[in-house]
């Protein structure tokens, strides 16, 4: 079972206050059901020694930025030690201290390691400005972000360096990397809440910063963008959104430039004042996240607004009229299909498995994902809406056996859009062929949980 704590009861209480009894009951029941037994298993000593002896052709140099402000000395010491324990040693650790703490300075000096750069700041200008100060002196080709009270696993930098090496010869070299993470308690020894992340999913990113920790970005990109103080509290989300926007301008298939490494390399420490344990401790951060996303939408020129959802830190983009007025990259939309109040259709993965199969109506599943806008590999053709631009060019885009006269359509008189009804024969292969072709052409398939149907 997952970790039961006062913090989890607090989360339930705050959710109850915001959303009422019924939704709170759904959330608590769902949270209990989704918890799985989790135990972080560190690499063996044999594996760690093998990593220490590995030579990389690229040998990337990492700068790890840590803004520091009145940090608990024990947490501070453990954070530094977790970095110095890395099996990949080509890095610098920049500690930008805005608290003018002699104790923290002395702790950093006790390690006697010239890879540690202790940077005292004249004054505290907020987390974004403080992190920018560290960024200004960074020498690394890649920048990693680490909170002052969190921990890296011993193989964190090796894992990223290995991925850089693997992908360096690709047509589109990766520009930033992110890994899975978990949480740890104040002792730093008990781990729980494994965050199993999706590979990069553009529209899921527009619902929350699921990328989070451990994030490593190439230094040229991060130096160009930097952190913005107007979004303190959600400065990482703002940075990621703008980085994605920049890369999207360079390559419409921005997914090709971002690498998810499905491995835990980061322990997010939970204590009384941390956002991880008590979301209400930093309510301003969630509003800052909404504003960061709103700013992204404005910069893209989309006709849309950004709203909070029932869950703090999760958002929804509401397009004013129709998504097609803003998003030429989206070819097709659909949502969950229910039978007897359970999901039986909607979004599918690469292997044609139903992503949210049998999730009860009203529930969001793991990390609320079934209730979030996102992209998918395949989407049900039953009642799917088609982009007017794609519809206009359908027969040019599709092979002969998938052209309009071979498939079945209805017309959405309210929206004035073509709607894919179904193909009676060999439906599954037809769905795969249509969706794969649209993805091959560079379009995205859009899953919207509010575009629902019942059969």
Backbone torsions as a table, in degrees:
resi	resn	phi	psi	omega
1	UNK	NA	159.4	177.4
2	UNK	-73.1	174.5	-177.3
3	UNK	-71.5	126.5	175.1
4	UNK	-100.4	124.7	-175.6
5	UNK	-152.1	168.1	175.3
6	UNK	-59.5	-36.2	-179.6
7	UNK	-59.1	-41.1	179.8
8	UNK	-67.1	-35.1	175.5
9	UNK	-66.3	-37.4	177.6
10	UNK	-62.5	-43.1	179.1
11	UNK	-59.6	-42.8	179.3
12	UNK	-63.8	-39.6	-179.7
13	UNK	-64.4	-46.3	179.6
14	UNK	-63.6	-37.8	178.7
15	UNK	-64.8	-40.6	178.2
16	UNK	-60.3	-44.1	-179.4
17	UNK	-62.6	-37.9	-176.3
18	UNK	-78.7	-38.7	-163.8
19	UNK	-121.2	-5.0	177.4
20	UNK	92.1	170.5	-170.5
21	UNK	-66.1	-47.4	-174.1
22	UNK	-62.4	-49.3	-179.7
23	UNK	-65.6	-35.7	178.2
24	UNK	-63.9	-41.0	178.0
25	UNK	-62.3	-45.0	176.3
26	UNK	-55.6	-47.0	-175.4
27	UNK	-63.7	-44.1	-179.3
28	UNK	-67.1	-46.5	-179.2
29	UNK	-60.8	-41.5	-179.5
30	UNK	-66.5	-40.8	-179.8
31	UNK	-62.2	-41.0	178.9
32	UNK	-63.9	-43.3	-176.4
33	UNK	-69.0	-33.7	-173.2
34	UNK	-80.5	-17.2	-176.9
35	UNK	-66.2	134.1	176.3
36	UNK	-121.0	154.8	175.1
37	UNK	-64.1	128.1	-177.7
38	UNK	-135.4	136.1	174.6
39	UNK	-141.5	122.7	177.6
40	UNK	-71.1	128.1	178.0
41	UNK	-112.0	110.8	-178.8
42	UNK	-71.8	153.5	175.4
43	UNK	-58.3	148.9	178.5
44	UNK	-68.0	160.0	177.3
45	UNK	-61.0	-35.3	177.4
46	UNK	-61.7	-43.8	179.2
47	UNK	-66.5	-40.7	179.8
48	UNK	-63.2	-40.8	178.5
49	UNK	-66.8	-37.0	177.0
50	UNK	-62.7	-41.4	178.2
51	UNK	-63.0	-41.7	-179.0
52	UNK	-62.4	-27.2	-179.4
53	UNK	-92.4	0.1	-177.9
54	UNK	-78.5	134.3	176.1
55	UNK	-107.2	130.4	178.6
56	UNK	-104.0	140.2	175.4
57	UNK	-66.7	-42.2	-178.1
58	UNK	-73.7	-41.4	-177.4
59	UNK	45.2	60.9	-178.7
60	UNK	-64.4	145.1	178.8
61	UNK	-103.4	124.0	-176.1
62	UNK	-103.2	139.5	167.0
63	UNK	-110.5	120.9	179.2
64	UNK	-102.8	118.1	-175.1
65	UNK	-97.4	129.0	179.5
66	UNK	-132.7	101.7	172.6
67	UNK	-73.3	129.9	-173.4
68	UNK	-119.8	135.2	177.2
69	UNK	-155.6	110.3	179.3
70	UNK	48.4	47.7	-178.0
71	UNK	-76.7	142.3	172.0
72	UNK	-55.8	123.9	-175.2
73	UNK	-57.2	-38.2	179.3
74	UNK	-66.6	-43.3	177.4
75	UNK	-62.5	-40.7	-179.1
76	UNK	-61.5	-46.4	-179.5
77	UNK	-63.3	-43.7	-179.1
78	UNK	-67.4	-36.3	177.7
79	UNK	-62.4	-47.8	179.7
80	UNK	-60.9	-45.3	-178.6
81	UNK	-61.0	-37.2	179.7
82	UNK	-63.4	-31.3	177.7
83	UNK	-76.4	-44.1	-179.4
84	UNK	-67.1	-19.7	178.2
85	UNK	-78.4	-1.5	-175.2
86	UNK	-59.2	137.7	177.3
87	UNK	-75.4	-19.1	173.8
88	UNK	-104.6	115.2	-168.0
89	UNK	-101.5	7.4	-175.0
90	UNK	-89.7	79.6	-175.0
91	UNK	-156.0	168.7	167.3
92	UNK	-130.4	147.3	179.3
93	UNK	-114.8	113.1	-175.8
94	UNK	-103.9	116.3	-178.2
95	UNK	-105.1	101.7	-178.8
96	UNK	-93.1	99.4	-172.0
97	UNK	-96.7	111.3	178.2
98	UNK	-94.4	2.0	-176.7
99	UNK	-97.7	-3.2	179.7
100	UNK	51.0	48.7	-175.6
101	UNK	-96.0	113.7	177.0
102	UNK	-64.6	-34.5	-179.5
103	UNK	-63.3	-44.1	-179.7
104	UNK	-68.9	-36.3	177.0
105	UNK	-62.3	-43.8	179.8
106	UNK	-65.0	-38.6	177.9
107	UNK	-61.4	-45.4	-179.3
108	UNK	-62.8	-33.3	-178.3
109	UNK	-75.5	-25.7	-179.5
110	UNK	-65.6	-20.5	-179.1
111	UNK	-75.9	-22.0	177.3
112	UNK	48.7	52.3	-179.5
113	UNK	-127.7	119.8	-175.0
114	UNK	-72.6	-1.3	174.2
115	UNK	-81.7	-10.8	177.8
116	UNK	-88.6	125.1	176.4
117	UNK	-112.7	105.5	177.6
118	UNK	-89.8	120.0	-173.7
119	UNK	-118.6	97.4	177.4
120	UNK	-74.3	132.0	-179.7
121	UNK	-100.7	145.9	-177.5
122	UNK	-61.9	-39.4	180.0
123	UNK	-153.8	163.9	178.2
124	UNK	-85.8	111.7	-179.9
125	UNK	-107.7	13.6	-179.8
126	UNK	100.4	161.9	-171.2
127	UNK	-63.9	-35.1	-179.7
128	UNK	-67.9	-50.7	-180.0
129	UNK	-63.2	-38.7	179.5
130	UNK	-65.7	-39.4	178.2
131	UNK	-69.5	-37.4	176.6
132	UNK	-61.4	-35.3	178.3
133	UNK	-62.6	-40.8	176.3
134	UNK	-66.7	-40.0	-179.1
135	UNK	-62.1	-35.1	-177.7
136	UNK	-63.5	-29.0	-178.6
137	UNK	-101.2	-0.7	-177.3
138	UNK	-68.6	138.3	-178.7
139	UNK	-109.3	-5.2	-173.5
140	UNK	-73.5	154.9	173.1
141	UNK	-76.3	-23.6	178.2
142	UNK	-130.9	143.7	-177.7
143	UNK	-113.7	127.9	174.8
144	UNK	-111.5	146.6	-177.9
145	UNK	-111.8	129.5	-177.9
146	UNK	-137.2	129.8	176.6
147	UNK	-76.2	152.8	-170.3
148	UNK	-68.3	-12.2	-179.1
149	UNK	-122.1	12.8	-178.6
150	UNK	-102.7	179.1	-174.7
151	UNK	-134.2	141.1	169.8
152	UNK	-96.0	147.0	170.8
153	UNK	-72.7	160.0	-176.0
154	UNK	-62.7	-26.0	-176.3
155	UNK	-102.0	14.9	-174.5
156	UNK	-60.0	-55.7	-176.7
157	UNK	-70.1	-34.4	175.8
158	UNK	-60.2	-43.5	-178.3
159	UNK	-60.2	-42.7	179.8
160	UNK	-72.7	-42.3	179.4
161	UNK	-60.3	-39.2	178.4
162	UNK	-62.5	-41.0	179.4
163	UNK	-69.5	-37.1	175.7
164	UNK	-60.3	-44.5	179.3
165	UNK	-61.5	-44.2	-176.8
166	UNK	-65.3	-35.5	-172.2
167	UNK	-100.9	-1.2	-174.6
168	UNK	-65.5	-26.8	-178.4
169	UNK	-90.7	2.6	-179.3
170	UNK	-71.5	159.8	178.4
171	UNK	-57.7	-39.7	178.0
172	UNK	-119.0	89.8	-180.0
173	UNK	-57.2	143.3	-177.6
174	UNK	-68.7	141.9	-179.0
175	UNK	-104.6	-27.3	168.0
176	UNK	-149.3	160.9	-168.8
177	UNK	-131.7	146.8	172.3
178	UNK	-144.3	153.3	-175.7
179	UNK	-121.8	175.2	171.2
180	UNK	-76.3	169.0	-178.4
181	UNK	-150.0	168.5	169.8
182	UNK	-140.8	-176.1	177.5
183	UNK	-114.1	155.6	173.7
184	UNK	-133.2	159.5	179.4
185	UNK	-83.7	-173.3	-175.5
186	UNK	-62.3	-26.7	-179.6
187	UNK	-74.8	-19.4	-177.0
188	UNK	73.9	15.1	-175.5
189	UNK	-120.6	-16.8	-179.6
190	UNK	-110.7	125.4	-171.7
191	UNK	-117.1	144.9	-177.3
192	UNK	-161.5	-178.7	178.9
193	UNK	50.2	57.1	174.9
194	UNK	-60.3	125.3	177.5
195	UNK	-99.4	98.9	178.1
196	UNK	-86.7	107.4	-171.0
197	UNK	-90.8	158.2	173.2
198	UNK	-81.0	154.7	165.1
199	UNK	-59.4	163.6	-170.5
200	UNK	-54.0	127.0	-176.2
201	UNK	-133.5	106.2	-171.0
202	UNK	-55.7	-53.4	-175.0
203	UNK	-75.0	-24.2	172.1
204	UNK	-66.9	-36.3	176.4
205	UNK	-60.8	-30.5	179.4
206	UNK	-76.3	-1.1	175.5
207	UNK	-105.3	-24.8	176.6
208	UNK	-173.7	162.2	179.0
209	UNK	-83.5	74.1	-179.1
210	UNK	-74.2	-14.0	179.8
211	UNK	-70.0	-53.1	170.1
212	UNK	48.2	-115.6	-175.3
213	UNK	-109.1	147.0	-4.5
214	UNK	-94.9	125.3	-177.4
215	UNK	-107.6	129.9	174.6
216	UNK	-129.1	127.9	-177.1
217	UNK	-128.4	148.7	178.4
218	UNK	-66.2	143.1	-168.3
219	UNK	-65.4	-32.6	-179.7
220	UNK	-61.9	-43.4	180.0
221	UNK	-66.6	-46.0	-178.2
222	UNK	-67.4	-38.3	178.9
223	UNK	-66.8	-33.6	177.7
224	UNK	-66.4	-38.3	-174.1
225	UNK	-89.9	-49.1	-174.9
226	UNK	56.9	179.2	-178.7
227	UNK	-96.9	148.6	-177.3
228	UNK	-115.0	123.3	-175.4
229	UNK	-64.0	-25.1	179.4
230	UNK	-61.9	-16.5	-176.6
231	UNK	-118.7	26.3	176.6
232	UNK	-54.3	138.3	-174.3
233	UNK	101.5	-31.9	175.5
234	UNK	-132.3	30.8	-175.3
235	UNK	-63.0	-33.8	178.1
236	UNK	-69.0	-41.0	178.6
237	UNK	-63.5	-44.0	177.6
238	UNK	-59.3	-43.5	179.0
239	UNK	-62.4	-46.5	-178.5
240	UNK	-62.9	-43.7	178.8
241	UNK	-59.4	-45.8	-178.4
242	UNK	-70.4	-34.4	176.0
243	UNK	-63.7	-45.0	177.6
244	UNK	-62.3	-42.1	178.2
245	UNK	-60.5	-42.2	179.3
246	UNK	-64.8	-46.7	-179.6
247	UNK	-67.3	-32.5	178.3
248	UNK	-64.1	-36.7	176.6
249	UNK	-64.3	-35.3	-178.6
250	UNK	-78.3	-33.2	-176.8
251	UNK	-146.7	112.7	-179.8
252	UNK	-54.7	-27.5	174.9
253	UNK	-94.7	69.0	-176.0
254	UNK	-59.8	-23.8	178.2
255	UNK	-55.9	-28.1	-177.6
256	UNK	-72.3	-12.7	-174.6
257	UNK	-104.3	0.0	-173.9
258	UNK	-126.3	132.8	-175.3
259	UNK	-118.0	122.6	171.6
260	UNK	-94.8	127.7	177.3
261	UNK	-106.2	108.8	-173.5
262	UNK	-77.4	68.8	-177.4
263	UNK	-152.7	137.2	177.9
264	UNK	-73.6	120.6	176.2
265	UNK	-126.7	2.9	-171.3
266	UNK	-141.8	130.2	175.1
267	UNK	-109.3	114.7	-179.1
268	UNK	-88.4	111.5	-173.8
269	UNK	-77.0	134.0	179.8
270	UNK	-107.3	126.6	172.4
271	UNK	-147.5	-179.8	-168.6
272	UNK	-54.2	-37.3	-174.7
273	UNK	-97.5	1.7	-175.9
274	UNK	-84.8	147.7	176.4
275	UNK	-63.6	-32.6	-177.9
276	UNK	-60.4	-37.8	-178.2
277	UNK	-90.3	-35.6	-174.7
278	UNK	-134.6	91.2	-178.0
279	UNK	-54.8	-31.3	-177.8
280	UNK	-70.2	-13.7	-178.6
281	UNK	-69.1	-19.5	-179.8
282	UNK	-137.6	58.9	-179.5
283	UNK	-58.8	-32.9	-178.9
284	UNK	-60.8	-28.4	-177.7
285	UNK	-64.7	-36.2	-178.0
286	UNK	-73.8	-33.3	173.9
287	UNK	-70.5	-37.3	176.4
288	UNK	-62.8	-37.1	176.7
289	UNK	-64.2	-41.7	177.9
290	UNK	-62.3	-42.5	-179.3
291	UNK	-67.2	-35.6	177.9
292	UNK	-63.1	-43.4	178.0
293	UNK	-67.4	-39.5	177.6
294	UNK	-60.8	-40.4	178.3
295	UNK	-65.2	-40.0	177.5
296	UNK	-60.9	-46.3	-179.9
297	UNK	-60.4	-42.0	179.7
298	UNK	-64.2	-44.0	179.8
299	UNK	-62.9	-33.7	178.8
300	UNK	-76.9	-12.8	-179.5
301	UNK	77.5	19.2	-180.0
302	UNK	-75.6	143.6	175.9
303	UNK	-88.5	85.8	-172.5
304	UNK	-160.2	163.2	173.8
305	UNK	-126.4	164.3	-178.0
306	UNK	-119.3	130.1	-178.0
307	UNK	-124.5	152.1	169.9
308	UNK	-71.9	149.1	171.3
309	UNK	-99.6	-172.4	178.7
310	UNK	-63.5	-24.6	-175.2
311	UNK	-102.9	128.1	-177.5
312	UNK	-62.3	139.9	-179.7
313	UNK	83.0	5.3	178.0
314	UNK	-121.4	139.6	-171.7
315	UNK	-129.3	168.0	175.9
316	UNK	-138.3	129.4	173.2
317	UNK	-87.5	121.9	176.8
318	UNK	-103.9	111.9	178.4
319	UNK	-79.0	134.6	-170.3
320	UNK	-58.9	-50.1	-179.2
321	UNK	-114.6	-65.7	-178.4
322	UNK	-148.4	146.2	-178.9
323	UNK	-60.4	-27.8	-177.4
324	UNK	-65.6	-22.8	178.7
325	UNK	-69.3	-17.7	-176.9
326	UNK	-120.1	-27.4	-168.6
327	UNK	-122.6	93.2	176.0
328	UNK	-74.0	-15.7	-178.8
329	UNK	-76.8	-15.5	-178.0
330	UNK	-91.6	124.3	-177.8
331	UNK	-98.1	-33.6	-171.5
332	UNK	-149.4	143.8	178.9
333	UNK	-125.2	139.6	166.9
334	UNK	-155.4	174.1	179.8
335	UNK	-139.4	-163.6	-178.3
336	UNK	-68.0	142.7	174.0
337	UNK	-112.1	124.0	-174.6
338	UNK	-106.7	144.2	169.1
339	UNK	-137.4	123.2	-175.0
340	UNK	52.5	43.8	175.1
341	UNK	63.6	24.7	174.0
342	UNK	-132.5	147.4	-177.3
343	UNK	-69.7	123.9	177.3
344	UNK	-122.8	0.0	179.7
345	UNK	-163.5	171.6	178.6
346	UNK	138.5	-102.0	-177.2
347	UNK	-100.2	143.9	-179.5
348	UNK	-132.3	153.0	176.3
349	UNK	-89.7	-172.9	-176.2
350	UNK	-61.4	-33.5	-177.9
351	UNK	-92.3	17.8	177.9
352	UNK	67.4	16.8	175.4
353	UNK	-78.2	142.9	179.6
354	UNK	-73.3	119.2	-171.3
355	UNK	-62.8	-43.2	-176.4
356	UNK	-119.0	38.9	-176.1
357	UNK	-58.4	130.4	174.7
358	UNK	67.8	14.6	172.1
359	UNK	-68.4	127.2	-179.0
360	UNK	-63.4	147.9	178.1
361	UNK	-61.0	134.5	-178.2
362	UNK	97.5	-10.3	-179.6
363	UNK	-106.2	154.2	-177.7
364	UNK	-106.6	-10.9	-178.0
365	UNK	71.4	-160.6	-175.7
366	UNK	-58.3	120.9	179.1
367	UNK	53.5	31.8	175.8
368	UNK	64.5	13.8	-169.5
369	UNK	-62.6	-32.6	-178.3
370	UNK	-66.3	-13.7	-179.8
371	UNK	-108.8	14.4	-176.8
372	UNK	-114.3	145.2	173.0
373	UNK	-66.2	143.3	-176.8
374	UNK	-169.8	170.2	173.3
375	UNK	-97.1	156.6	178.7
376	UNK	-141.5	163.1	-178.4
377	UNK	-74.9	-38.4	175.8
378	UNK	-139.4	154.8	-178.1
379	UNK	-138.0	144.4	-179.5
380	UNK	-59.3	135.9	177.0
381	UNK	-82.5	-17.5	176.2
382	UNK	-60.4	117.9	175.7
383	UNK	64.2	13.9	179.3
384	UNK	-69.7	138.4	176.6
385	UNK	-90.4	144.4	-176.1
386	UNK	-112.1	138.5	175.5
387	UNK	-58.9	135.2	178.1
388	UNK	-55.1	-38.6	-179.8
389	UNK	-66.5	-41.6	178.4
390	UNK	-67.8	-40.9	178.8
391	UNK	-60.3	-43.2	-179.1
392	UNK	-60.7	-34.4	-176.1
393	UNK	-108.8	17.0	-171.9
394	UNK	-53.9	-49.8	-175.5
395	UNK	-69.0	-22.4	174.8
396	UNK	-78.6	-30.0	-176.2
397	UNK	-83.2	-33.8	-170.5
398	UNK	-100.8	149.6	173.0
399	UNK	-66.2	166.5	-171.6
400	UNK	-55.2	-38.9	-174.9
401	UNK	-76.4	-3.7	179.0
402	UNK	-118.7	13.5	-178.0
403	UNK	-78.4	169.4	-167.9
404	UNK	-53.8	-40.9	-175.3
405	UNK	-74.9	-9.1	179.3
406	UNK	-96.9	-11.5	-175.9
407	UNK	-117.9	170.1	-177.0
408	UNK	-109.6	136.1	-175.8
409	UNK	-134.9	154.9	166.6
410	UNK	-127.7	172.1	-178.4
411	UNK	-118.8	126.8	178.8
412	UNK	-80.8	98.1	-174.8
413	UNK	-66.9	-29.7	-179.4
414	UNK	-70.9	-45.6	-177.4
415	UNK	-90.9	-19.8	-177.1
416	UNK	72.8	30.0	-177.4
417	UNK	-121.0	150.2	173.0
418	UNK	-70.4	144.4	179.0
419	UNK	-128.3	128.4	177.9
420	UNK	-71.5	120.2	178.7
421	UNK	-85.8	-79.1	176.5
422	UNK	-174.0	162.6	171.9
423	UNK	-111.2	119.2	-170.3
424	UNK	-63.5	-37.5	-174.8
425	UNK	-103.6	139.8	176.7
426	UNK	49.9	51.0	-175.0
427	UNK	-59.5	-44.4	-175.2
428	UNK	-61.8	-44.8	179.9
429	UNK	-68.6	-33.5	176.8
430	UNK	-64.7	-45.0	178.5
431	UNK	-59.0	-46.4	-178.9
432	UNK	-62.3	-42.8	-177.6
433	UNK	-65.2	-44.9	179.5
434	UNK	-63.4	-48.9	-175.9
435	UNK	-66.9	-43.7	179.7
436	UNK	-61.8	-37.9	179.8
437	UNK	-66.7	-42.4	179.3
438	UNK	-64.2	-40.5	177.3
439	UNK	-66.1	-40.6	178.5
440	UNK	-59.8	-34.5	179.8
441	UNK	-80.5	-1.6	175.9
442	UNK	96.1	7.1	178.6
443	UNK	-85.6	165.8	175.3
444	UNK	-114.9	147.8	175.4
445	UNK	-102.9	130.5	-167.1
446	UNK	-116.0	121.4	178.5
447	UNK	-102.3	120.2	179.1
448	UNK	-121.1	112.6	-176.1
449	UNK	-62.7	-16.2	177.8
450	UNK	-87.4	-7.2	175.3
451	UNK	-95.6	73.0	-171.0
452	UNK	-105.3	159.6	179.0
453	UNK	-141.0	153.9	176.0
454	UNK	-123.0	133.9	179.9
455	UNK	-120.5	NA	NA
